[in-house]
Amino acid sequence: MSRPITLFTGQWADLPFEEVCKLASGWGYDGLEIACWGDHLDPWQAATDDAYVEAKLAMLEKYGLKVWAISNHLKGQAVCDDPIDDRHRAILPANVWGDGDPEGVRQRAAEEMKLTARTAQRLGVDTVIGFTGSSIWKYVAMFPPVSQEQVDAGYADFADRWNPILDVFDECGVRFAHEVHPSEIAYDYWTTVRTLEAIGHREAFGLNWDPSHFVWQDLDPVGFILDFADRIYHVDCKDAKKATGNGRNGRMGSHLAWADPRRGWDFVSTGHGDVPWERCFRALSSIGYEGPISVEWEDAGMDRLVGAPEALEFVRRLAFDPPEAAFDAAFATD
């Protein structure tokens, strides 16, 4: 079977879940990567309420869709972040934000991530995608000077907070796929190496490969696939376009809004940016990745109702089966 192509619902959480199902089905997506916000999926309810889970699965079935992965980026972000502030209040539900006490927020966010593993298990899903947050991202500019002890403490803090969460993932037979992304504990190549070391390379913790974040940082997304082949647990397709050629537009974004022409980069619809997609898909085939290919549509300059079906067509054209799978499919007798 060809790798299924799904739509990540995070950028569609302003719409009711059924409306997103109807849209994705009409465009021809195989399924959804369901976000745990909006009305799409609530881990606090799903972890214990059989009827709630059955209703979600029935809705997917109604529209001929499946689910292979769910995502909880927003709550994962709050597990390790320091500081916790109004940015987090804007993305967290009231039951996680509570009174806003930072440590309380972190602990309630960690509890939701545990419930997300249980929710995945109840949905028959084996992968949860998300962020981890980071207590040391604030030091990324390295000035005032940052000591090695401070950096080491950040990785220790990550391990202390995430190992108990990953224990629940192990209990549920579910894997966590961390999206390597600026503002996270692992945001580029070497921080990914260090992150895996911090938790002893335990199998419950892997990676969500999203090439846009590598292109943005001038990293090689193909080499990342090959070097971390055994940790690529999920794939999100999002493109990025660099615009730094005039000597003014900086890679850090200059505190400008998305799609502002003065920025040095922006997310664009898949196939419109600088990601070497064909080489990427060939690399995924070479490592034997058979999971979903999830379109994460995020382009401030294009109507999403145009961009999402266009991205599906682009990905379906390039995410071809590797030769062995194509051969087996051609000569299958059942």
Rosetta blueprint (number, residue, H / E / L):
1 M L
2 S L
3 R L
4 P L
5 I E
6 T E
7 L E
8 F E
9 T H
10 G H
11 Q H
12 W H
13 A L
14 D L
15 L L
16 P L
17 F H
18 E H
19 E H
20 V H
21 C H
22 K H
23 L H
24 A H
25 S H
26 G H
27 W H
28 G L
29 Y L
30 D L
31 G E
32 L E
33 E E
34 I E
35 A E
36 C L
37 W L
38 G L
39 D L
40 H L
41 L L
42 D L
43 P H
44 W H
45 Q H
46 A H
47 A L
48 T L
49 D L
50 D H
51 A H
52 Y H
53 V H
54 E H
55 A H
56 K H
57 L H
58 A H
59 M H
60 L H
61 E H
62 K H
63 Y L
64 G L
65 L L
66 K E
67 V E
68 W E
69 A E
70 I E
71 S E
72 N L
73 H H
74 L H
75 K H
76 G H
77 Q H
78 A H
79 V H
80 C H
81 D L
82 D L
83 P L
84 I L
85 D L
86 D H
87 R H
88 H H
89 R H
90 A H
91 I H
92 L L
93 P L
94 A H
95 N H
96 V H
97 W H
98 G L
99 D L
100 G L
101 D L
102 P H
103 E H
104 G H
105 V H
106 R H
107 Q H
108 R H
109 A H
110 A H
111 E H
112 E H
113 M H
114 K H
115 L H
116 T H
117 A H
118 R H
119 T H
120 A H
121 Q H
122 R H
123 L H
124 G L
125 V L
126 D L
127 T E
128 V E
129 I E
130 G E
131 F L
132 T L
133 G L
134 S L
135 S L
136 I L
137 W H
138 K H
139 Y H
140 V L
141 A L
142 M L
143 F L
144 P L
145 P L
146 V L
147 S L
148 Q H
149 E H
150 Q H
151 V H
152 D H
153 A H
154 G H
155 Y H
156 A H
157 D H
158 F H
159 A H
160 D H
161 R H
162 W H
163 N H
164 P H
165 I H
166 L H
167 D H
168 V H
169 F H
170 D H
171 E H
172 C H
173 G L
174 V L
175 R E
176 F E
177 A E
178 H E
179 E E
180 V L
181 H L
182 P L
183 S L
184 E L
185 I L
186 A L
187 Y L
188 D L
189 Y H
190 W H
191 T H
192 T H
193 V H
194 R H
195 T H
196 L H
197 E H
198 A H
199 I L
200 G L
201 H L
202 R L
203 E L
204 A L
205 F E
206 G E
207 L E
208 N E
209 W E
210 D L
211 P L
212 S H
213 H H
214 F H
215 V H
216 W H
217 Q L
218 D L
219 L L
220 D L
221 P H
222 V H
223 G H
224 F H
225 I H
226 L H
227 D H
228 F L
229 A H
230 D H
231 R H
232 I E
233 Y E
234 H E
235 V E
236 D E
237 C E
238 K L
239 D E
240 A E
241 K E
242 K E
243 A L
244 T L
245 G L
246 N L
247 G L
248 R L
249 N L
250 G L
251 R L
252 M L
253 G L
254 S L
255 H L
256 L L
257 A L
258 W L
259 A L
260 D L
261 P L
262 R L
263 R L
264 G L
265 W E
266 D E
267 F E
268 V E
269 S L
270 T L
271 G L
272 H L
273 G L
274 D L
275 V L
276 P L
277 W H
278 E H
279 R H
280 C H
281 F H
282 R H
283 A H
284 L H
285 S H
286 S H
287 I L
288 G L
289 Y L
290 E L
291 G L
292 P L
293 I E
294 S E
295 V E
296 E L
297 W L
298 E L
299 D L
300 A L
301 G L
302 M L
303 D L
304 R H
305 L H
306 V H
307 G H
308 A H
309 P H
310 E H
311 A H
312 L H
313 E H
314 F H
315 V H
316 R H
317 R H
318 L H
319 A L
320 F L
321 D L
322 P L
323 P H
324 E H
325 A H
326 A H
327 F H
328 D H
329 A H
330 A H
331 F L
332 A L
333 T L
334 D L
